[in-house]
Amino acid sequence: MPWKQTNAMEERIRFVVRAEEQSISLTELCQQFGVHRTTGWRWLQRLKQMGRIEELGEHSRQPHRSPRQTRREVEERILELRQKHGWGALKLQVLLAREDWERVSVATINRILKRHGAIAAGESHRPAFQRFERGEPNQLWQMDFKGIQEKIAARHGRIYPLSILDDHSRYLVGLFALTNPDGAATMSCLRGVLERYGVPEAMLMDHGTPWWSTSNGHGLTQLTVALLKQGIRLYFSGIGHPQTQGKVERLHRTMEQALQRDGERFPGWGAWTEAFREEYNQVRPHQALALAVPAQKYRPSGRAYQQTPREWEYESGSQVRRLNSKGCVKYRSERYFVCEALAGEEVAVERLQNRILVRYRQTYVREIDLGTGRTRPLVLGG
């Protein structure tokens, strides 16, 4: 990808400094900085021959004649695609190839965009380092709400986009515009996705509502309990570390760019989310997928959604109790609070000296002191 226009010299200095460390190959270094290997080699040779940092600056490449100048109609199509999608040169090159235009290099497309003022200052950035991903579709989904900038909310209305992304393929299995991001609305959207695409092995979320609660040690909510009953493992990103959900965060940046691009052409949230999801899954090439589109890499899960999940079968001999509507368990003649999110669920009660441990499925969730009547959440093994 192209350099930040306002700081190209600084990026080149960082490049040659990093090359001096000799802890990384030239090919890997060029990949991280988003330049061709020949370009990186030329910078290093220029510095070696001239011995001055200033020589890393841009040298004019304008020839006296341009016998291979890009045809006007090709240049116009590049600008049309840029205006429509807002994407960079690498993705535009893929779109041109799909439309059977003559091959145009990424560098040429970049020059055309810059010449026509189609790249704003500070818009370009270095590519991110390669991130870990699951090896197959549906091994992990990432789910998050995207915050909407105030100026966009003022123009188009306050909304909370809910995105659900497959980790392996980057396929956007769900995108919904919610006016109220509560548990019921979120679960309704999620249920539709699970019915359509099947059940993933695991899901990754942050420590936010409606899938995390501070009232118990495991953060259980009615929504996460419903997911557990489908046999989905739950993971939560580190507090203050959104990079844990790097793929969904990248998706949200793409959404932000698309919202700014559409401007006055905004068709309303329902139509916009549908159109964006179609473009993201079926049209937009992804560099992490070798410029394929997510729809080419995704397939539905073989695990079907259960409208009425079977009750968990506790081990033979377990003392099984059903919590009341307030999430309390009755033990002997007393009632003790366990967890609101588990209201109506069956739990196992295990006696340990002068206390009892309450277990939901394989997870211990509460410790109750029979002497004092005090209870506290447990975060043990599950």
C-alpha positions in Angstrom: 0.0 0.0 0.0 1.2 3.6 -0.6 3.0 5.6 2.0 1.4 8.3 4.1 1.8 11.3 1.8 2.7 13.6 4.7 5.5 11.5 6.0 7.1 9.4 3.2 10.7 10.3 4.2 10.2 9.2 7.8 8.9 5.8 6.6 11.9 5.3 4.3 14.3 6.1 7.2 12.5 3.6 9.4 12.9 1.1 6.6 16.7 1.4 6.2 17.2 1.5 10.0 15.2 -1.7 10.3 17.2 -3.3 7.5 20.4 -2.6 9.5 19.2 -4.8 12.3 19.7 -7.8 10.0 17.1 -9.7 12.0 14.7 -9.9 9.1 15.1 -10.7 5.4 14.6 -8.0 2.8 11.6 -9.8 1.4 9.9 -9.9 4.8 10.8 -6.3 5.5 9.3 -5.1 2.2 6.1 -7.0 2.9 5.8 -5.3 6.3 6.3 -1.9 4.8 4.1 -2.5 1.8 6.7 -1.9 -0.9 8.1 -4.0 -3.8 11.3 -5.8 -3.1 13.0 -3.9 -5.9 12.0 -0.6 -4.4 13.4 -1.5 -1.0 16.7 -2.8 -2.6 17.0 0.5 -4.5 16.6 2.6 -1.3 19.4 0.6 0.4 21.7 0.9 -2.6 21.0 4.6 -2.9 22.0 5.1 0.7 25.0 2.9 0.4 26.3 4.8 -2.7 25.5 8.3 -1.6 25.9 7.9 2.1 23.3 10.6 2.9 19.9 10.2 4.4 18.6 13.0 2.2 19.1 10.7 -0.9 16.2 8.6 0.3 13.8 11.4 -0.7 11.6 11.1 -3.8 13.5 11.5 -7.1 11.6 12.6 -10.2 10.7 9.7 -12.5 8.9 11.8 -15.1 10.1 10.8 -18.5 10.3 13.3 -21.4 7.8 11.1 -23.3 5.2 8.6 -22.1 4.7 6.0 -24.9 3.0 3.7 -22.4 0.6 6.1 -20.9 -2.6 4.5 -19.6 -5.6 5.0 -21.9 -8.1 7.6 -20.9 -11.0 5.2 -20.6 -9.0 2.9 -18.3 -8.0 5.9 -16.2 -11.7 7.0 -16.0 -12.8 3.6 -14.9 -10.2 3.5 -12.1 -11.5 6.8 -10.8 -15.1 5.6 -11.1 -14.3 2.5 -9.1 -12.4 4.5 -6.5 -15.4 6.9 -6.1 -17.8 4.0 -5.8 -15.9 1.8 -3.3 -13.2 4.0 -1.8 -10.6 1.1 -2.0 -6.9 1.2 -2.6 -4.9 0.4 -5.7 -4.4 -3.3 -5.0 -8.2 -4.0 -4.7 -8.9 -1.7 -7.7 -6.5 -3.8 -9.8 -8.5 -6.9 -8.9 -11.7 -5.2 -10.0 -10.2 -4.1 -13.3 -9.1 -7.7 -14.0 -12.6 -9.0 -13.3 -14.0 -6.6 -15.9 -11.3 -7.7 -18.4 -9.6 -4.3 -18.7 -6.0 -4.3 -19.7 -3.6 -5.0 -16.8 -2.6 -1.9 -14.9 0.1 -2.0 -12.2 -0.6 -1.0 -8.7 2.0 1.7 -8.9 0.2 3.2 -12.0 -3.2 3.1 -10.3 -1.7 4.9 -7.3 -0.2 7.6 -9.5 -3.5 8.1 -11.2 -5.3 8.4 -7.9 -2.8 10.9 -6.6 -2.8 12.9 -9.8 -6.5 13.4 -9.5 -6.5 14.1 -5.8 -8.4 10.9 -5.0 -6.1 10.0 -2.0 -6.6 12.3 1.0 -3.6 13.2 3.1 -3.1 10.7 6.0 -5.4 8.1 4.4 -2.8 5.5 3.5 -1.1 3.4 6.1 1.3 0.6 6.5 -0.2 -2.9 6.4 -0.7 -4.6 9.7 1.5 -7.6 10.7 0.0 -11.0 9.9 -2.5 -12.1 12.5 -3.3 -15.6 13.7 -6.5 -17.1 12.3 -8.5 -20.3 12.7 -7.8 -22.9 10.1 -11.4 -23.6 9.1 -14.7 -21.7 8.8 -16.9 -21.7 11.9 -14.1 -22.6 14.3 -14.5 -19.1 15.7 -16.8 -16.2 15.2 -16.1 -12.7 16.4 -19.1 -10.5 17.6 -19.1 -6.8 18.5 -21.1 -3.6 18.4 -19.6 -0.7 16.4 -19.7 2.8 17.8 -21.1 5.4 15.4 -19.5 8.8 15.2 -21.6 11.7 16.4 -21.6 13.5 13.0 -22.9 10.3 11.3 -25.5 9.7 14.1 -26.7 13.3 13.7 -27.1 12.9 9.9 -28.5 9.4 9.8 -29.9 8.6 13.2 -28.6 7.0 16.4 -28.0 3.3 15.7 -25.9 0.4 17.0 -24.5 -1.9 14.2 -24.0 -5.4 15.4 -21.5 -7.4 13.4 -20.7 -11.1 13.5 -17.7 -12.2 11.5 -16.2 -15.6 10.8 -12.5 -15.6 11.9 -11.1 -17.8 9.1 -12.9 -16.5 6.0 -13.7 -12.9 7.2 -17.2 -13.7 6.0 -19.7 -11.3 7.5 -22.4 -13.8 8.6 -24.5 -11.0 10.2 -24.8 -7.2 10.2 -27.7 -5.6 11.9 -28.7 -2.0 12.7 -30.2 -2.0 16.2 -31.9 1.0 17.9 -31.5 -0.7 21.3 -28.5 -3.0 21.8 -30.1 -5.1 24.6 -29.9 -8.8 25.1 -33.3 -9.6 23.6 -32.7 -7.7 20.3 -29.1 -9.1 20.0 -30.3 -12.7 20.6 -33.0 -12.3 18.1 -30.4 -11.3 15.4 -28.0 -13.9 16.5 -30.7 -16.6 16.4 -31.4 -15.8 12.8 -27.7 -16.1 11.9 -27.4 -19.4 13.7 -30.5 -20.8 12.0 -29.1 -19.8 8.6 -25.4 -20.7 8.9 -25.3 -23.2 11.7 -23.5 -23.2 15.0 -19.8 -22.2 15.4 -17.5 -24.1 17.7 -16.6 -20.9 19.6 -17.3 -17.2 19.8 -15.1 -14.2 20.8 -16.6 -11.1 22.4 -15.5 -8.2 24.6 -16.4 -7.4 28.2 -19.5 -5.4 27.2 -23.2 -5.7 27.3 -25.3 -7.6 26.5 -22.9 -10.6 26.6 -21.0 -9.8 29.8 -22.3 -9.1 33.3 -20.4 -7.8 36.3 -22.9 -9.5 38.7 -21.1 -12.9 38.6 -17.6 -14.2 38.2 -18.1 -15.6 34.8 -19.9 -12.6 33.3 -22.9 -14.8 32.4 -25.9 -13.2 30.9 -29.1 -14.7 29.4 -27.5 -14.3 26.0 -24.3 -16.1 26.8 -26.2 -18.9 28.7 -28.2 -19.4 25.5 -25.0 -19.8 23.5 -23.6 -22.2 26.0 -26.7 -24.4 25.7 -25.9 -24.6 21.9 -22.5 -26.1 22.8 -20.6 -22.9 21.9 -17.4 -22.2 23.8 -17.1 -18.6 24.8 -14.0 -16.4 24.8 -13.7 -12.8 26.0 -11.1 -10.4 24.8 -8.7 -8.7 27.3 -10.1 -5.5 28.9 -8.5 -2.5 27.2 -7.1 -4.7 24.4 -9.4 -4.4 21.3 -6.6 -5.8 19.1 -7.7 -9.3 20.4 -10.6 -8.8 18.0 -8.4 -7.4 15.3 -10.5 -8.8 12.4 -13.8 -7.3 13.5 -12.0 -4.0 14.4 -10.7 -3.9 10.9 -14.2 -4.6 9.6 -15.4 -1.6 11.6 -12.8 0.7 10.0 -14.0 -0.4 6.6 -17.6 0.3 7.6 -16.6 3.8 8.8 -14.9 4.5 5.5 -18.0 3.3 3.6 -20.3 5.5 5.7 -18.2 8.6 5.0 -18.0 7.7 1.3 -21.8 7.3 0.9 -22.6 10.7 2.4 -25.7 12.1 0.9 -26.4 8.8 -0.9 -27.2 7.1 2.3 -30.3 4.9 1.7 -31.3 4.2 5.3 -29.8 1.8 7.8 -31.6 -1.3 6.8 -30.7 -1.0 3.1 -27.2 0.2 3.9 -26.3 -2.7 6.1 -27.6 -5.2 3.5 -25.7 -3.5 0.7 -22.5 -3.2 2.7 -22.6 -6.9 3.7 -23.1 -7.9 0.1 -20.2 -5.8 -1.0 -17.9 -7.0 1.8 -18.6 -10.7 1.3 -19.0 -10.9 -2.5 -17.1 -8.0 -4.1 -14.3 -6.6 -1.9 -10.9 -8.4 -2.3 -9.2 -9.2 1.0 -5.4 -9.1 1.1 -5.4 -11.6 4.0 -7.2 -14.0 1.6 -4.8 -13.6 -1.3 -7.3 -11.1 -2.8 -10.1 -13.6 -2.8 -13.5 -12.6 -1.4 -14.9 -14.0 1.8 -17.7 -15.8 0.1 -15.1 -18.0 -1.7 -13.6 -19.1 1.6 -16.7 -19.6 3.7 -19.1 -22.5 4.0 -22.0 -23.0 6.6 -21.4 -25.0 9.7 -22.5 -28.7 9.9 -23.9 -28.1 13.4 -27.5 -27.2 13.3 -29.1 -24.7 15.6 -31.3 -26.4 18.3 -34.6 -24.6 18.9 -35.0 -26.5 22.1 -31.6 -27.7 23.4 -31.5 -30.8 25.5 -31.2 -30.5 29.2 -27.6 -31.0 30.5 -27.2 -34.5 31.9 -25.4 -34.3 35.3 -23.4 -37.2 36.6 -25.3 -40.0 38.3 -25.6 -39.3 42.0 -25.4 -35.5 41.6 -27.8 -33.4 43.7 -29.6 -31.4 41.0 -31.6 -28.3 41.8 -33.5 -25.9 39.6 -33.0 -22.2 40.3 -36.1 -20.1 40.7 -37.0 -17.1 38.6 -34.6 -14.9 40.6 -31.6 -17.2 40.1 -31.8 -18.6 43.7 -31.2 -22.2 44.8 -33.1 -23.9 47.7 -30.9 -25.9 50.0 -32.6 -27.5 52.9 -35.0 -24.8 54.1 -33.1 -21.8 52.9 -32.8 -20.0 49.5 -29.4 -18.6 48.4 -28.6 -16.4 45.4 -26.6 -18.0 42.6 -26.9 -16.1 39.3 -29.7 -14.1 37.6 -28.7 -15.3 34.2 -29.2 -18.9 35.2 -32.8 -18.4 36.4 -34.8 -21.5 35.7 -31.7 -23.6 34.9 -30.7 -26.9 36.6 -27.5 -26.8 38.6 -25.6 -29.4 40.7 -25.1 -28.7 44.4 -22.0 -30.2 46.1 -21.3 -30.1 49.8 -17.7 -29.2 50.9 -17.3 -29.0 54.7 -19.5 -26.1 55.9 -20.3 -24.8 52.5 -21.8 -25.8 49.2 -20.5 -25.3 45.7 -23.0 -24.7 42.9 -22.1 -25.9 39.4 -23.7 -25.1 36.1 -22.9 -27.9 33.6 -19.1 -28.1 34.0 -18.5 -24.7 35.5 -18.6 -23.8 39.2 -20.4 -20.5 39.6 -21.1 -19.9 43.3 -19.8 -20.7 46.8 -22.3 -20.5 49.7 -21.2 -20.4 53.3 -23.9 -22.3 55.3 -22.7 -20.8 58.5 -23.0 -17.1 57.6 -25.4 -17.4 54.6 -22.9 -15.4 52.5 -22.4 -16.2 48.9 -19.6 -15.3 46.5 -19.0 -15.9 42.8 -16.4 -18.5 41.8 -14.1 -18.5 38.8 -12.5 -22.0 39.0 -11.9 -24.6 36.3 -14.8 -25.6 34.1 
